[in-house]
Amino acid sequence: MRHFGHIPSADRERLFHQEPAEFDANSPIPTLAAALGATLYSPATRPRLADDVIKQAGRGVVSMVLCLEDSIDDADVEAAESNLIRQFVDLDARGAEVPLLFVRVRRPDQIPDLVKRLGSSGRLLSGFVLPKFTEERGVPFLEALTAAEARSGRRLFAMPVLESPELLYLETRTETLTGIAHTVDKYRDRVLAMRLGVTDFCSAYGLRRTPDMTAYDVRIVTSVIADVVNVLGRSDGTGFTITGPVWEYFRAQERMFKPQLRRSPFLEGRAEELRDALIEHDLDGLLREIELDRANGLLGKTCIHPSHVLPVHALSVVSHEEFSDAQDILRPERGGGGVLRSAYTNKMNEVKPHRAWAERTLRRAEAFGVAREDVGFVDLLAAGLAE
């Protein structure tokens, strides 16, 4: 699979200076973590879940979470598990290309039980999402995953969700973060990424941001994100990929935008019209939050609606200017440091301070590609929506 693989190759050639690289479930952890992109959540109770998975893969989704936790009623867990097994068997029988598939569980014992019940169709499973992760609650989940991996003979990843009150409350935050860091470091070869549960953070104080506000406008949330990145997102080799929080608002944007995109995937000069439509249909807040995610050290995003996927991916593409700066900074002859003027002659690149940024940028470029010099976000979004 690859990002933007659902659009014609001729269009990719026009859009990208460097096309996104191909990857699969067996790719190295740094590659997969950078490539997660917009991870689309779906309740495991959906009766046509296999059809949904195949449909979303055809629209450019590369990672999905099938949820047995908060998205379903407590009384529906057993039925949801049975449905999940049936849908995996169906997907396996069809032999269709599917995204990286993860299951969000409630209890550690669900992990070995589901792996056993999946049988050979478990080859489609990439791992599990672990809710309300702390050191105390997380260790049993990770031990269960390790045991299930050994019995199945297949690599399984964990994606812990940081959403517990202990992480939010000031008096317990440092101890909780330290415990989490110790735990995930011990299981580093199985932890693909850390996910932020900002909705649960807001719930602890009865808060809910409006469509005009990003997570970073809620100060108590911003403080938690900053501390999580501080402890778990360092670029010194000890850190992990941390994904952005969910955006709760949506409309049927794809249907609304289709008439604007029929003539050409490159809009034929109609970029302003699409940009205005994005703002009008409540995507302005999402776009600002994606930009702030990256500025604050996060990569990828939890998504609960398919209309959010393309904006996340389009804004994850590395610009030609970023790519040029990163390449200049990482040239072998720059190893001794120094300062140089950027190729775009609009900034100074300091080799040593900007090295970690440059390395991170090139990892993102491998996953999402590098846009051509005259290609922007609206062009990428339009090409994806036109399919």
C-alpha positions as CSV (number, residue, x, y, z in Angstrom):
1,M,0.0,0.0,0.0
2,R,1.0,3.6,-0.3
3,H,-0.5,7.0,0.4
4,F,-2.4,8.5,-2.5
5,G,-2.2,5.1,-4.2
6,H,-5.9,5.4,-4.9
7,I,-5.3,8.1,-7.5
8,P,-4.1,7.5,-11.0
9,S,-0.3,7.2,-11.5
10,A,-0.3,10.0,-14.1
11,D,-1.9,12.4,-11.5
12,R,0.6,11.3,-8.9
13,E,3.4,12.2,-11.3
14,R,2.0,15.7,-11.8
15,L,1.5,16.2,-8.0
16,F,4.6,14.8,-6.5
17,H,8.3,15.7,-6.8
18,Q,8.9,12.5,-4.8
19,E,6.0,10.0,-4.7
20,P,5.0,8.3,-1.4
21,A,6.9,5.0,-0.9
22,E,5.1,1.6,-0.7
23,F,4.9,-0.2,2.6
24,D,3.1,-3.1,4.2
25,A,2.4,-4.7,7.6
26,N,5.9,-6.1,7.6
27,S,7.7,-2.8,7.1
28,P,10.0,-1.5,9.9
29,I,8.4,0.2,12.9
30,P,9.7,3.7,12.1
31,T,8.2,3.4,8.5
32,L,4.8,2.1,9.8
33,A,4.6,4.6,12.6
34,A,5.2,7.5,10.2
35,A,2.8,6.1,7.7
36,L,-0.3,5.6,9.9
37,G,-1.8,8.9,8.8
38,A,-5.5,9.3,9.5
39,T,-6.4,6.2,11.5
40,L,-10.1,5.7,10.9
41,Y,-12.1,4.3,13.8
42,S,-15.2,2.1,13.3
43,P,-17.4,0.3,15.8
44,A,-17.0,-3.5,15.5
45,T,-20.8,-3.9,15.6
46,R,-21.2,-2.7,12.0
47,P,-22.9,-5.6,10.1
48,R,-21.1,-4.8,6.8
49,L,-17.8,-4.0,8.4
50,A,-15.8,-6.0,5.7
51,D,-17.4,-4.0,3.0
52,D,-16.6,-0.8,4.9
53,V,-13.0,-1.8,5.2
54,I,-12.6,-2.5,1.5
55,K,-14.4,0.7,0.6
56,Q,-12.2,2.9,2.8
57,A,-9.0,1.2,1.5
58,G,-10.1,2.2,-2.0
59,R,-10.5,5.8,-0.8
60,G,-6.9,6.0,0.5
61,V,-7.3,4.9,4.2
62,V,-4.2,3.0,5.3
63,S,-4.9,2.3,8.9
64,M,-8.2,1.5,10.7
65,V,-9.2,0.6,14.3
66,L,-12.2,-1.7,14.8
67,C,-13.5,-0.7,18.2
68,L,-14.8,-3.0,21.0
69,E,-14.5,-0.3,23.6
70,D,-16.2,3.1,24.1
71,S,-17.9,3.2,20.7
72,I,-20.2,0.3,21.6
73,D,-22.6,-0.4,24.4
74,D,-21.4,-2.6,27.3
75,A,-24.2,-5.0,26.5
76,D,-23.0,-5.5,22.9
77,V,-19.4,-6.6,23.5
78,E,-20.0,-10.3,23.0
79,A,-22.0,-9.8,19.8
80,A,-19.4,-7.3,18.5
81,E,-16.6,-9.9,19.1
82,S,-18.5,-12.5,17.1
83,N,-19.2,-10.0,14.3
84,L,-15.5,-9.0,14.3
85,I,-14.5,-12.6,13.8
86,R,-17.0,-13.1,10.9
87,Q,-15.9,-9.9,9.2
88,F,-12.2,-10.9,9.3
89,V,-13.0,-14.3,7.9
90,D,-15.0,-12.6,5.1
91,L,-12.1,-10.2,4.4
92,D,-9.6,-13.1,4.3
93,A,-11.8,-15.1,1.9
94,R,-12.1,-12.1,-0.5
95,G,-8.3,-11.6,-0.7
96,A,-8.8,-7.9,-1.1
97,E,-6.1,-5.4,-0.1
98,V,-6.9,-4.0,3.3
99,P,-5.5,-1.2,5.5
100,L,-3.4,-1.9,8.6
101,L,-6.1,-3.2,10.9
102,F,-6.1,-2.9,14.7
103,V,-8.7,-3.9,17.3
104,R,-9.4,-1.7,20.3
105,V,-10.1,-4.0,23.2
106,R,-11.4,-3.4,26.7
107,R,-9.6,-6.1,28.7
108,P,-6.2,-7.9,28.4
109,D,-7.9,-11.4,28.1
110,Q,-9.6,-10.3,24.9
111,I,-6.3,-10.2,23.1
112,P,-5.3,-13.9,23.2
113,D,-9.0,-14.9,22.9
114,L,-9.5,-12.9,19.7
115,V,-6.2,-14.1,18.2
116,K,-7.2,-17.7,18.8
117,R,-10.7,-17.2,17.4
118,L,-9.5,-15.4,14.3
119,G,-7.5,-18.4,13.2
120,S,-5.8,-18.0,9.8
121,S,-7.7,-14.8,9.1
122,G,-5.6,-13.2,11.9
123,R,-3.0,-12.6,9.2
124,L,-4.9,-9.4,8.4
125,L,-4.5,-8.2,12.0
126,S,-1.7,-5.7,12.7
127,G,-2.3,-5.3,16.4
128,F,-4.3,-3.9,19.3
129,V,-5.2,-0.5,20.6
130,L,-4.9,-0.4,24.4
131,P,-7.3,1.9,26.2
132,K,-6.7,4.1,29.3
133,F,-3.1,3.2,29.4
134,T,-1.0,3.6,32.5
135,E,1.8,1.5,33.9
136,E,-0.5,-0.5,36.2
137,R,-3.2,-1.1,33.6
138,G,-0.8,-1.3,30.6
139,V,1.5,-4.1,31.7
140,P,-1.3,-6.8,31.6
141,F,-2.3,-5.7,28.1
142,L,1.3,-5.8,26.8
143,E,2.0,-9.2,28.5
144,A,-1.2,-10.6,26.9
145,L,-0.1,-9.2,23.5
146,T,3.3,-10.7,23.8
147,A,1.9,-14.1,24.7
148,A,-0.6,-14.0,21.8
149,E,2.1,-13.0,19.4
150,A,4.3,-15.9,20.5
151,R,1.4,-18.4,20.1
152,S,0.3,-17.1,16.7
153,G,3.8,-16.7,15.2
154,R,2.7,-13.3,13.8
155,R,4.0,-9.8,14.6
156,L,1.4,-7.8,16.6
157,F,1.8,-4.2,17.5
158,A,0.4,-2.2,20.4
159,M,-0.9,1.3,20.3
160,P,-1.6,2.6,23.8
161,V,-4.1,5.3,24.3
162,L,-3.2,8.0,26.8
163,E,-6.5,9.2,28.2
164,S,-6.6,8.3,31.9
165,P,-7.5,10.9,34.6
166,E,-4.2,10.2,36.4
167,L,-2.4,11.6,33.3
168,L,-4.6,14.7,33.3
169,Y,-4.5,15.6,37.0
170,L,-1.6,17.7,37.9
171,E,-0.8,16.0,41.2
172,T,-0.4,12.5,39.5
173,R,0.8,13.5,36.0
174,T,4.5,13.3,36.4
175,E,4.4,9.9,38.2
176,T,1.9,8.5,35.7
177,L,4.0,9.7,32.7
178,T,7.2,8.3,34.2
179,G,5.5,4.9,34.7
180,I,4.2,4.9,31.2
181,A,7.6,5.8,29.8
182,H,9.2,2.9,31.7
183,T,6.6,0.4,30.5
184,V,6.6,1.3,26.8
185,D,10.4,1.4,26.8
186,K,10.5,-2.2,28.0
187,Y,8.1,-3.2,25.2
188,R,9.6,-0.9,22.6
189,D,9.8,-3.5,19.8
190,R,6.0,-3.9,20.1
191,V,4.8,-0.3,20.6
192,L,4.0,1.2,17.2
193,A,2.6,4.6,18.3
194,M,1.1,6.4,21.3
195,R,-2.4,7.8,20.8
196,L,-4.0,10.7,22.7
197,G,-7.5,10.5,24.0
198,V,-8.4,14.2,24.3
199,T,-12.1,13.6,24.4
200,D,-11.6,11.8,27.7
201,F,-9.4,14.6,29.0
202,C,-12.2,17.1,28.3
203,S,-14.8,14.8,29.9
204,A,-13.0,14.9,33.2
205,Y,-13.9,18.6,33.5
206,G,-17.2,18.6,31.6
207,L,-15.6,20.4,28.6
208,R,-16.2,20.1,24.9
209,R,-14.5,22.2,22.3
210,T,-16.7,23.8,19.5
211,P,-16.0,23.5,15.8
212,D,-14.2,26.9,15.9
213,M,-11.7,25.7,18.5
214,T,-8.8,23.3,18.3
215,A,-7.6,21.1,21.1
216,Y,-4.8,23.6,21.6
217,D,-7.4,26.3,22.5
218,V,-8.3,24.2,25.6
219,R,-5.5,25.1,27.9
220,I,-5.8,22.1,30.2
221,V,-5.5,19.8,27.2
222,T,-2.6,21.7,25.7
223,S,-0.7,21.3,29.0
224,V,-1.2,17.5,28.9
225,I,-0.1,17.2,25.2
226,A,3.0,19.3,25.9
227,D,4.0,17.0,28.8
228,V,3.3,13.8,26.9
229,V,5.5,15.0,24.0
230,N,8.1,16.2,26.6
231,V,8.4,12.7,28.1
232,L,7.5,10.4,25.3
233,G,8.2,12.2,22.0
234,R,11.9,13.1,22.3
235,S,14.1,12.9,19.2
236,D,17.0,11.4,21.0
237,G,16.1,7.8,20.2
238,T,14.0,7.3,23.3
239,G,10.8,8.8,21.9
240,F,7.8,7.3,20.1
241,T,5.4,8.6,17.4
242,I,2.5,10.3,19.1
243,T,-0.6,10.8,17.1
244,G,-3.0,13.7,17.1
245,P,-6.4,13.8,18.9
246,V,-9.7,13.1,17.3
247,W,-11.7,15.9,15.5
248,E,-15.4,15.4,16.5
249,Y,-17.2,17.4,13.9
250,F,-18.2,16.4,10.4
251,R,-20.6,16.9,7.5
252,A,-20.9,15.0,4.2
253,Q,-18.1,17.1,2.7
254,E,-17.2,14.6,0.0
255,R,-20.7,14.8,-1.5
256,M,-20.8,18.6,-1.2
257,F,-17.5,19.0,-3.0
258,K,-18.1,16.5,-5.8
259,P,-19.8,19.1,-8.1
260,Q,-16.8,21.5,-7.7
261,L,-14.4,18.7,-8.7
262,R,-16.0,17.1,-11.7
263,R,-14.2,19.1,-14.4
264,S,-10.6,18.4,-13.3
265,P,-8.7,17.0,-10.3
266,F,-6.6,20.1,-10.5
267,L,-9.7,22.5,-10.3
268,E,-8.7,24.5,-13.4
269,G,-8.2,27.6,-11.4
270,R,-11.0,26.9,-8.9
271,A,-8.8,26.5,-5.8
272,E,-10.3,29.5,-4.1
273,E,-13.8,28.1,-4.5
274,L,-12.8,24.8,-2.8
275,R,-10.8,26.6,-0.1
276,D,-13.9,28.7,0.7
277,A,-16.1,25.5,0.8
278,L,-13.7,23.9,3.2
279,I,-14.0,26.7,5.6
280,E,-17.8,27.0,5.1
281,H,-18.3,23.3,5.9
282,D,-16.5,23.2,9.3
283,L,-13.2,22.0,8.1
284,D,-11.3,25.2,9.0
285,G,-10.9,24.1,12.6
286,L,-9.7,20.6,11.5
287,L,-7.1,22.1,9.2
288,R,-5.8,24.4,11.9
289,E,-5.6,21.5,14.4
290,I,-3.7,19.3,12.0
291,E,-1.1,22.1,11.5
292,L,-0.9,22.6,15.2
293,D,-0.5,18.8,15.8
294,R,2.6,18.8,13.6
295,A,4.0,22.0,15.2
296,N,3.7,20.4,18.6
297,G,5.4,17.1,17.7
298,L,2.5,14.9,16.7
299,L,2.1,12.9,13.5
300,G,-1.0,11.3,12.2
301,K,-4.5,11.6,13.7
302,T,-7.4,9.7,15.1
303,C,-10.4,10.1,12.8
304,I,-14.1,9.1,13.4
305,H,-15.4,10.1,9.9
306,P,-14.1,9.3,6.4
307,S,-14.3,12.9,5.3
308,H,-11.4,13.8,7.7
309,V,-8.9,11.3,6.1
310,L,-7.9,13.2,3.0
311,P,-7.3,16.5,4.7
312,V,-5.0,14.8,7.2
313,H,-3.1,13.1,4.4
314,A,-2.9,16.2,2.2
315,L,-1.5,18.3,5.0
316,S,1.0,15.5,5.8
317,V,2.7,15.7,2.4
318,V,6.0,17.4,2.7
319,S,6.3,20.7,0.7
320,H,9.1,21.1,-1.8
321,E,10.5,23.9,0.4
322,E,10.6,21.7,3.5
323,F,12.2,18.9,1.5
324,S,14.8,21.2,0.1
325,D,15.7,22.5,3.6
326,A,15.9,19.0,5.1
327,Q,18.2,17.7,2.3
328,D,20.5,20.7,2.7
329,I,20.8,20.2,6.4
330,L,21.5,16.5,6.2
331,R,24.2,16.7,3.4
332,P,27.3,14.7,4.6
333,E,29.5,17.7,4.2
334,R,27.3,19.6,6.7
335,G,28.2,17.1,9.5
336,G,30.3,19.6,11.3
337,G,27.5,22.1,11.7
338,G,27.3,25.7,10.6
339,V,24.6,27.9,9.2
340,L,23.5,28.2,5.6
341,R,20.9,30.2,3.7
342,S,18.0,28.1,2.4
343,A,17.7,27.3,-1.3
344,Y,14.4,29.4,-1.2
345,T,16.5,32.3,0.2
346,N,13.9,33.0,2.9
347,K,15.5,31.5,6.1
348,M,18.7,30.4,7.7
349,N,19.1,26.6,8.3
350,E,21.3,25.8,11.3
351,V,22.7,22.3,10.7
352,K,23.0,21.0,14.3
353,P,19.8,22.5,15.9
354,H,17.7,21.6,12.8
355,R,19.1,18.1,12.2
356,A,16.3,16.2,14.2
357,W,13.7,18.2,12.4
358,A,15.2,17.4,9.0
359,E,15.4,13.7,9.8
360,R,11.7,13.7,10.9
361,T,10.8,15.6,7.7
362,L,12.5,13.0,5.5
363,R,10.7,10.2,7.3
364,R,7.4,12.0,6.6
365,A,8.5,12.5,3.0
366,E,9.0,8.8,2.5
367,A,5.5,8.0,3.9
368,F,3.5,10.9,2.3
369,G,5.7,12.1,-0.6
370,V,7.0,15.5,-1.5
371,A,4.8,17.9,-3.5
372,R,6.0,19.6,-6.6
373,E,7.0,23.2,-6.2
374,D,3.7,24.6,-7.5
375,V,1.4,22.0,-5.8
376,G,-0.3,22.9,-2.6
377,F,-2.8,21.4,-0.1
378,V,-5.9,22.2,-2.2
379,D,-4.5,20.5,-5.3
380,L,-3.7,17.3,-3.2
381,L,-7.1,17.3,-1.6
382,A,-8.9,17.9,-4.9
383,A,-7.1,15.1,-6.6
384,G,-8.1,12.7,-3.9
385,L,-11.7,13.8,-3.7
386,A,-12.1,13.6,-7.5
387,E,-11.6,9.9,-7.5
